[in-house]
Amino acid sequence: MTFKEILDVMIKKDASDIFIRTGGTLKGRIYSKVETISEKVISEDNVGTIIKEITRESDKEKLRSQRGCEFTYWYKDFWRFRVGVFYQRGTLALVVRKIDLRIPSFEELNLPAELLKKFCGERRGIVFLTGITGSGKSTTIASMIDYINSNFGRHIFTIEEPIEFTFEDKRSVINQREIGTDVWSYKDALKQFALHSPDVIYIGNIRDAETCHAALTIAQTGVLVFSTLHTINAASTVERVVNFFPSHQHNFVLNQLSSLLKGVFSQRLLPRCDKPGLIPAYESMVLSPSVSRLIRENKLWEVPKYIDSGDIYGMGNFQKSLLGLVESGKVSPEVALEYADKKEELIMELRSRGKLQT
């Protein structure tokens, strides 16, 4: 199969991801489940031809030196894909993710619009969007950037590897830099930020202490920083950030976060039961006075309790979100339990509401 034929199958089947591997059949992720979407076995030559066709020289060099590369690919002017190429068991493989060129609103994404608008309206500080791969973080970030672009006069600066969603200037001006093309590294891009007079910076992913330190420093200068982390819930995110740093710096980082962290929004995508598609369950933490104090005093184990009771600030946990999805008939009880952190508690709650048989 040619790469274009594979993309045509992906689009027809409405797969969010496809997996191409030497000696395997073509598989795709359709509404969170991986399924075979073509029975034809993909040969090593077929994979090699595809990679040769779609990679630039810089991608080929990175693949040789780092044994993996990532880039975006346009198809038919209507479709954009993020492509990851890597070695597994000595042979090449690809994972391709479809990017929706139309940026949906918070309401269309079934996200808490007022809370996310509040984060977008901040003038300084840092907001983390978290979740596992494929949880919808990139789409939520794109929706937030588009909201700022439509409603505020800001200079928005993104640093991504690779660029996924692209934007046109509305009320704001947006510059997007791609690692490996427009700048060599996150480190280089963040060192240069002061030259570009940004109001909002989106850092595609924080993976190490140096990038995290730079993000916090930028937030201190009066810039609003958005970034993503691969953490499973809002409460664990602060701990993850602190653990980027050596133990002797923990108190300093906690003090920074207690004033700079505007919020954490964590999400998971669940299969719907009312119609084909996915819908997010989410957990949100806002820097209320109590949460700020707990972070400063390193009492992170107490944060979930304040998330549970923080409705007045827009906070809420996954348990509450999952219950809401079941009660509205959008997600089945069985699926909700599959994605829950505290299954036994959710079982009891669902039974008490008559949503689960005893």
C-alpha positions in Angstrom: 0.0 0.0 0.0 1.2 3.5 -0.7 1.1 6.1 2.1 -1.7 8.0 0.4 -3.7 4.8 0.1 -3.2 4.2 3.8 -4.3 7.8 4.6 -7.4 7.3 2.5 -8.3 4.2 4.5 -7.6 6.1 7.7 -9.9 8.9 6.7 -12.7 6.6 5.5 -12.6 4.6 8.7 -12.4 7.8 10.9 -9.4 6.4 12.7 -7.5 8.9 15.0 -4.2 6.9 14.7 -2.8 4.3 12.4 0.0 1.9 13.2 2.3 0.7 10.3 4.8 -2.0 11.1 6.9 -4.4 9.0 5.3 -7.8 8.8 2.0 -6.6 10.3 -1.4 -5.7 9.0 -2.6 -2.1 9.1 -4.2 -1.2 12.4 -6.0 1.9 13.5 -7.4 3.4 16.6 -11.2 4.0 16.2 -12.9 5.6 19.2 -10.1 4.5 21.5 -10.0 0.8 20.4 -7.2 -0.5 18.1 -8.7 -2.5 15.2 -7.4 -4.1 12.0 -8.4 -1.8 9.1 -6.7 -3.7 6.3 -5.8 -7.4 6.1 -2.9 -6.7 3.7 0.5 -7.5 5.3 2.9 -4.6 5.1 6.4 -5.6 3.8 9.8 -4.2 4.9 10.2 -2.7 1.4 6.8 -1.1 1.7 7.7 0.6 5.0 11.0 1.8 3.6 9.4 3.3 0.5 6.8 5.1 2.6 9.5 6.6 4.9 11.7 7.6 1.9 8.7 9.3 0.3 7.5 11.4 3.3 10.7 12.3 5.2 13.0 15.3 4.7 16.8 15.0 4.8 16.7 16.4 8.4 14.2 13.8 9.4 16.4 11.0 7.8 19.4 12.3 9.7 17.6 12.4 13.0 16.3 8.8 12.3 19.9 7.7 11.7 21.4 9.4 14.7 18.5 9.2 17.3 16.7 6.1 15.9 13.5 8.0 15.7 11.9 11.2 14.4 8.6 13.1 14.4 7.1 15.5 11.9 3.9 16.6 10.3 2.5 15.7 6.9 -0.1 17.6 4.7 -2.4 15.6 2.5 -4.9 17.0 -0.1 -4.8 20.5 1.5 -7.6 19.3 3.9 -5.8 16.9 6.2 -2.8 17.2 8.4 -1.0 14.3 10.2 1.6 14.0 12.9 4.0 11.2 12.0 6.4 9.3 14.3 9.0 7.0 12.8 11.0 4.7 15.0 12.8 1.3 15.2 11.3 -1.7 16.9 12.9 -5.1 16.9 15.4 -3.9 14.4 12.8 -2.8 11.8 11.1 0.5 11.1 7.6 1.4 12.2 5.3 4.4 12.0 2.5 5.8 14.1 0.4 8.4 12.3 -2.1 10.7 14.1 -4.8 12.7 12.3 -5.1 16.4 13.2 -8.4 18.2 12.7 -7.7 21.4 10.9 -10.8 23.0 12.3 -10.3 24.1 15.9 -13.5 23.3 17.9 -14.8 25.5 20.7 -14.8 24.4 24.4 -18.6 23.7 24.1 -18.1 21.5 21.1 -15.4 19.6 23.0 -17.7 19.1 26.0 -15.2 20.9 28.2 -15.9 23.4 31.1 -15.9 26.6 29.1 -16.0 29.1 32.0 -13.0 27.5 33.7 -10.9 27.4 30.6 -11.8 30.9 29.7 -10.7 32.0 33.1 -7.3 30.4 32.5 -7.1 32.1 29.1 -7.8 35.5 30.6 -4.8 35.3 33.0 -1.9 37.7 32.3 0.9 35.8 34.0 1.6 32.4 35.6 1.5 28.9 34.3 -1.2 26.4 33.4 -0.6 22.7 32.9 -2.8 20.5 30.6 -2.2 16.9 31.5 -3.2 13.4 30.5 -1.8 10.3 28.8 -1.0 10.2 25.0 -4.3 10.4 23.0 -6.3 12.1 25.8 -7.0 15.2 23.8 -4.5 17.6 25.4 -3.4 19.1 22.0 -6.9 19.8 20.9 -7.8 21.5 24.2 -4.6 23.6 24.0 -5.5 24.6 20.4 -9.0 25.6 21.5 -7.5 27.7 24.3 -5.1 29.4 22.0 -7.8 30.1 19.5 -10.0 31.6 22.3 -7.2 34.0 23.3 -6.6 34.8 19.6 -10.3 35.6 19.1 -10.9 37.6 22.3 -7.6 39.4 23.3 -4.9 41.4 21.7 -1.9 39.3 22.6 1.4 38.1 21.1 1.1 34.3 21.3 4.2 32.3 20.9 4.3 28.5 20.5 7.2 26.1 20.6 6.3 22.7 19.4 7.9 19.4 18.3 6.3 19.2 15.7 3.7 21.9 15.1 0.2 20.3 15.1 -2.5 22.9 14.8 -1.9 26.0 12.8 -3.5 29.4 13.4 -4.4 32.6 11.5 -4.1 35.9 13.3 -7.4 37.3 14.6 -7.2 39.9 17.5 -3.8 38.4 18.4 -0.6 37.8 16.5 0.7 34.2 16.6 4.2 33.0 15.9 4.8 29.2 15.9 8.3 27.7 16.1 9.0 24.1 15.3 11.9 22.3 17.0 14.4 21.1 14.4 13.1 23.5 11.7 12.7 27.0 13.2 14.9 26.5 16.3 17.1 23.6 17.3 15.8 22.9 20.8 13.4 24.0 23.5 16.4 25.2 25.4 17.4 27.5 22.6 13.8 28.8 22.0 13.3 29.6 25.7 16.6 31.4 26.0 15.5 33.7 23.1 12.0 34.4 24.4 12.7 37.8 25.8 13.7 39.1 22.3 10.2 38.3 20.9 8.0 40.2 23.4 5.4 37.5 24.0 2.3 37.7 26.2 1.5 34.0 26.0 3.8 31.1 25.4 2.8 27.5 24.7 5.6 25.0 25.4 4.7 21.8 23.6 6.0 19.4 26.3 8.1 19.7 29.5 10.4 16.7 29.8 13.2 17.9 32.0 14.3 20.2 34.8 15.9 22.7 32.5 12.8 23.3 30.4 10.6 23.3 33.5 12.9 25.9 35.2 12.8 28.1 32.1 9.0 27.9 32.0 8.7 28.9 35.6 11.2 31.8 35.1 9.2 33.0 32.1 6.0 32.9 34.1 7.7 35.0 36.7 8.5 37.8 34.2 4.8 38.4 33.5 4.1 36.0 30.7 1.2 33.4 30.7 2.7 30.0 30.0 0.8 26.9 28.9 2.4 23.5 28.7 1.5 19.8 28.8 2.6 16.9 31.1 2.0 13.2 30.9 0.5 12.9 34.4 -2.8 11.0 35.1 -4.5 13.6 37.3 -4.3 17.1 38.5 -3.2 16.3 42.0 -0.1 14.3 40.9 1.0 17.1 38.5 2.6 19.3 41.2 4.6 16.3 42.5 5.8 15.5 39.0 7.0 19.1 38.4 8.8 19.2 41.8 10.5 15.8 41.1 12.1 17.2 37.9 14.5 18.9 40.3 17.0 17.6 42.9 15.7 17.4 46.5 17.7 20.4 47.7 15.7 22.6 45.3 12.2 21.3 46.2 11.3 24.0 48.7 12.3 26.7 46.2 10.2 25.1 43.4 7.2 24.6 45.7 7.3 28.3 46.7 7.4 29.2 43.0 4.4 27.0 42.2 2.4 28.3 45.1 2.2 31.7 43.5 2.8 31.0 39.7 0.6 28.0 39.1 -2.8 29.2 38.0 -4.3 25.8 37.4 -4.0 22.2 36.2 -6.5 20.6 33.8 -6.3 16.9 33.4 -8.4 14.9 30.9 -9.2 11.4 29.6 -11.2 10.5 26.5 -13.9 7.9 26.9 -16.0 6.1 24.3 -19.6 7.4 24.2 -22.6 5.1 24.4 -25.2 7.5 23.0 -23.5 7.9 19.6 -20.2 7.1 17.9 -17.3 9.2 19.3 -15.3 10.1 22.3 -16.1 12.5 25.2 -13.7 13.9 27.9 -13.8 13.2 31.6 -11.7 15.8 33.4 -10.2 16.9 36.7 -9.4 20.5 37.4 -7.3 22.2 40.1 -7.3 26.0 40.6 -4.8 27.9 42.7 -7.2 28.8 45.6 -5.7 30.2 48.8 -5.9 26.8 50.4 -4.3 24.9 47.5 -1.5 27.6 47.4 -0.8 27.1 51.1 -0.7 23.3 50.7 1.7 23.5 47.8 3.9 26.0 49.7 3.9 23.7 52.8 4.5 20.6 50.7 1.3 19.0 51.9 0.5 17.7 48.5 -1.4 14.6 49.8 -4.1 17.0 51.1 -4.7 18.6 47.7 -7.3 16.0 46.4 -9.6 16.8 49.4 -9.7 20.5 48.3 -10.2 19.6 44.7 -13.3 17.5 45.8 -14.8 20.5 47.7 -13.6 23.3 45.4 -16.7 23.8 43.3 -16.7 27.5 44.1 -13.4 27.9 42.3 -14.3 25.6 39.4 -12.5 22.6 40.8 -13.7 19.0 40.4 -12.3 15.5 40.3 -12.6 12.7 37.8 -15.1 10.9 40.0 -17.6 13.7 39.7 -17.0 14.1 36.0 -17.5 10.3 35.4 -20.7 10.3 37.4 -22.0 13.2 35.4 -21.3 11.5 32.1 -23.1 8.3 33.3 -26.1 10.2 34.6 -26.4 12.2 31.3 -26.5 8.9 29.4 -23.3 9.7 27.4 -21.1 7.0 28.9 -22.0 3.6 30.2 -21.3 2.7 33.8 -18.9 -0.1 32.7 -16.8 2.4 30.7 -16.8 4.9 33.5 -15.5 2.2 35.9 -12.8 1.3 33.4 -11.4 4.9 33.5 -11.9 5.6 37.2 -9.1 6.0 39.7 -11.2 4.9 42.7 -13.3 2.1 41.2 -14.8 0.9 44.5 -16.0 4.4 45.5 -17.5 4.9 42.0 -19.3 1.5 42.2 -20.9 2.4 45.5 -22.0 5.8 44.1 -23.4 4.4 40.9 -25.3 1.8 42.8 -26.7 4.4 45.2 -28.0 6.3 42.2 -29.5 3.2 40.5 -27.0 3.3 37.6 -25.4 0.0 38.4 -26.9 -3.4 39.4 -25.9 -4.8 42.7 
